[in-house]
């Protein structure tokens, strides 16, 4: 089993374009530590949805460079995946005081992907990098309730980039 590093849309927005020093700092970190970031398919779709065809989105550049991969679609037939997705949506909704059906599914997909990989035995440890505090805390909370509390760590994406960049 291995360690998986799951990232969200906000991390890419905070990194900026490949010419940006923040992007380069994250790129150096993953290469130096032999890490490959994993994007839930929903996050990838969100990142490329509004990009023009004239310029390659930074996520596609990172994929070509080999330090990002896109996970296959989530297996909602796995009960723990559905529970993680629904639980994080409710957690974010409560934290933001809004209806759960208004919460972006890409935010909850971070925890759902972690649950899928942990339950399948594909990972022993998961790091979730997100700029959405409620999504990160929700992932830790919900996955702890599923018995994975010692296996999941939320990394504040803004702080992560700031620490690398300074």
N, C-alpha and C positions, 0 to 999 in steps of 0.2 A: 504494500500500500504506500501511497505517497501523499505529498502535500499539494493541494490545489489552491490557486490564487484566482478568485473570481472578481471581475471588475465591472463597474457600471458606467453609464453614459457620462455622468458628472466628472469622472476622472479624465475622460478624453476631452471634455470641454475645458477643464482646468489646465490640461497639458497644452492645448493649442496645436498649431501646425508643426510638422516635423522640423522646421527651421527654428522653432522656439526653444529657448534654453530649458524650459520646464519639460518639454517633450524629450529633449536629449538627456536630461537628468534621469527621467524614468527609464528610458531606453538603456542607459548605462547600468542602472541598478539591476534591471532584469537580466541583462547579459552577464554582469559580474557575479550574480547569485544563481545563475543557471535556472531562471524561472521562466515559465510561459504563462502569461495571463490567459484566462478563459472568459469569454463573453457568452452569457446566455443568448440564444438566438433572438429573443425579443429585444435585448439591448442592442445587438448588432443592427437589427431592422430599424430601431429608433435612431441610431447614429447615421445611417445612410439614407433615411427617408427623405430628408430635405436637402441633400447634397446635389449639386448640379453635376452633369456628366462631364463638364469641362475640366474639373479638378478632382483628383483622386482624394476621397476623404482620408483623414489621418489614420483612421482605423484600418483601412485597406492597405495603407503603407506599412503599418505595424504588422499586419498579417503577412504581407510579402516579405518583410524583414525577419519573420519567424518568431516574434516574441508575443504574438497574440494568436489564439485560435478561437473559433466559434463553435460552441457546443451544439450538438444536434438538438432538435426540438425536445422540450420536456415531456416526460412520460407521465401524463396525468392519470394513467391507469394504476400507477403506484400510489396507494393511499397517503403515504408520508409526503409525497410531492404535492398532492392537492392540499393536504392539511397545512403544509408550510406556506404555500402560496396564499391560501385563504387567511391563515393566521397573521401573516405579515401585512396583508392588505388591511385587516381589521386593526392591527397595531398602529399602522401609519394613519389610518382614518381617525382613530381615537387621539393620537398625538397631535394631529392637525385639525381636529374638530370638523371633520367633513365626512360625507357618506363613503363607505368602503368602495362602492362601485365607481367613485370618482378618482380613486387611487390608480396611478399608472401601473399596469401589470408588469412592466419591465423592472420596477423597483422590487416587487415581490418575487420576481423570477430569480433574483440573486439567491435568496434562501431556498427556493424550490430546487434550483440546480445543486446547491450544497446538499440538500436532503437527498436528492437522487443519487449523488455520488457517494455520500456516506452510507446510505442504506444498501447500496450495491457492493460496498466494500472496495470501491475504486479509490477511495481516499481515506486517510486516517485523520488528517488535519485540513481545515479549510480556512483561508484568510479571505474575507470579503472586504474589498476596497470600494467605498462609496462616499460620495459627498453629501448624501442624504442621511442625516443623523438618525431620523426615525426608522429608515429602512435598515440601517446597520444594527441599531439597538433591537429592532423588531426581529431581525434574523437571529441574533444571539438568543433572545428571549424564547422565541418559538422553537428554535432547534434545541435549546436546552430542555424545553418541555417534552421533546421527542427523545430525550436521552443522549443528545450530542453536545451537551454543554461544554465539556472539556475539549471538544474537537473544533469549535468554531470561534474565530476571532474577528471582530469588526475593526477595520483600519479606516480612520477618518481620512478620506482622499485628499482634502485640502491640506491637512497637517502633513500627510505623507509627502506630497509634492513640495510643500514649503521646507520640510526637513531635508529633502534631497537637494533642493535648489539653493539652500543657504550655505 
